[in-house]
Amino acid sequence: MRIFPAHSRFSGTGRLYILNYLGALLATLGVLMLLPLIPWWFYNDQLQYGIEASVFTYPAFSCFVLGLLTQKKIPFRAPTIEGAMIITALGWLLCGIAGGIPFMTGLDKSFIDAFFEAVSGFTTTGITVFTGLDTMPRSILFWRSLTQWLGGLGILTFFLAVSFRGGSAAAVLFSAEGHKISTTRPVPGIAHTLSILWGIYTFFTVLSILLFLAGGMDFFDALNHSFTCISTGGFSTHDASIGYYASHGYSHAVFIEYATILIMLAGGTNFLVHYKVLTGNVKTVFTDFEMKWYWGILAGSVVLICFDHFQRLQLPLPQIVHHFHGVFRNALFQVASMLTSTGYLTVDINSSFFHAVSKQLFMIIMVIGGCVGSTAGGIKVLRLAILAKAFQTQLRRISKPVRAVIPVVAAGKIIPDRELERIASLFWIWLVLIGVGAVITAVFSDLDSWQSFSGMASAMGNMGPFYFSVAKMASLHWLIKLTYIFGMLAGRLEIIPIAFLFAKISHR
């Protein structure tokens, strides 16, 4: 069956160049798949867990050779916008399939579960179908964390940075994988932009390692959590997530929690803001239009959760004062984790610590997510702010003459109607996909409506937490898992590349 019509520009040899890009990406992934051999050797995974080096070497060699052969046989050329969309969608699918092979061979997982975990890693979603993380081989844990670090700024973004492919081809791919909204690059030139983005990303990765080491983590935990924190991915080396350190009596567990909050919020911030701060414009953290909304949502949510917690318990004032810091810290941590789509936990969101208002608020935050140009998921704070401005403008137009021109203004700029239409359509289809996924979950499982909705909302928002157990997630019907895989990819790529690919396939 032909994916594209015969008269399409993608038909015949016209679409073969796409395989050149996919081959290069596959070869790059093959090299990266050898990195887990370092912890495999250092922690002697073969002796402790029976993990052979072939768990990584065989798929790495296969990916590398197949990728090189594809590149050699098929010529390179700059992609069209449509071609870039296809490359982006197929590239992420390919990485998910290849990246799941070590989970199949090393942990004896099914293809669906391995594919699910790899896609959850690369999309930095953090939903896991794996339990027993505390006793899992170090090389496997490292690979899970590395997939999230690679996916934080985008798999293709990393590929472009290390392959030194610049020019128009890189610009088109960067646009196809990036956030589908008009944003400003830190500097002219795609190569320079990529170097700045990955420089900032690496800076926060190193900073988080140092902070976690200072908090008492061993180097392996610090490295893995640095990968999954700045990428806002949320995979942990422990089933209890960040809550592990307090529950196991770490003397600096509180420091670890605040350090994690700092890095999560940094990951959820537009990297253009980071660039401005690092180049001397510190006040932009508080004066930027989107950042004002970001801090407002964070602060307002924390206040509501603290209020919800204390008013339910009806404690006297002295006890409220006594328990305030602990409640505030847990509320701040969980709001920061959800808003940035990281998904770390110190207190299970299913526990009685969070009452109905808090759980409803978390669901809303799952849809919102972090800032545009960050590693966070969700519909993005900037889009929410623009939609709010658009509604405010509609109210103003009621009292004005019909011919009066009253544009939507955000951050001192007029938002074009085309941009408003794009934002509104993305927001609408985002909610539709969550609804469809929730229905599929409810039909093929015994989860209630609230739980079903939380599962797909978490997948689409690239969040991680949901209102049922990990064991239950692992036992769900394969069709639900495939639905969540689609949701994770659509959420990470902001729907358009995945929708474009499926539209081309369904057209045939």
Secondary structure as GFF3:
##gff-version 3
##sequence-region A 1 508
A	DSSP	three_ten_helix	12	15	.	.	.	ID=ss1
A	DSSP	alpha_helix	17	32	.	.	.	ID=ss2
A	DSSP	alpha_helix	37	42	.	.	.	ID=ss3
A	DSSP	alpha_helix	45	49	.	.	.	ID=ss4
A	DSSP	alpha_helix	54	73	.	.	.	ID=ss5
A	DSSP	alpha_helix	81	99	.	.	.	ID=ss6
A	DSSP	alpha_helix	101	107	.	.	.	ID=ss7
A	DSSP	alpha_helix	111	122	.	.	.	ID=ss8
A	DSSP	three_ten_helix	133	135	.	.	.	ID=ss9
A	DSSP	alpha_helix	138	152	.	.	.	ID=ss10
A	DSSP	alpha_helix	155	163	.	.	.	ID=ss11
A	DSSP	alpha_helix	167	177	.	.	.	ID=ss12
A	DSSP	alpha_helix	190	214	.	.	.	ID=ss13
A	DSSP	alpha_helix	219	230	.	.	.	ID=ss14
A	DSSP	alpha_helix	243	247	.	.	.	ID=ss15
A	DSSP	alpha_helix	253	267	.	.	.	ID=ss16
A	DSSP	alpha_helix	271	278	.	.	.	ID=ss17
A	DSSP	alpha_helix	284	287	.	.	.	ID=ss18
A	DSSP	alpha_helix	289	313	.	.	.	ID=ss19
A	DSSP	alpha_helix	317	339	.	.	.	ID=ss20
A	DSSP	alpha_helix	356	368	.	.	.	ID=ss21
A	DSSP	alpha_helix	381	398	.	.	.	ID=ss22
A	DSSP	beta_strand	409	410	.	.	.	ID=ss23
A	DSSP	beta_strand	413	414	.	.	.	ID=ss24
A	DSSP	alpha_helix	417	443	.	.	.	ID=ss25
A	DSSP	alpha_helix	449	460	.	.	.	ID=ss26
A	DSSP	alpha_helix	470	474	.	.	.	ID=ss27
A	DSSP	alpha_helix	478	492	.	.	.	ID=ss28
A	DSSP	alpha_helix	496	507	.	.	.	ID=ss29
###
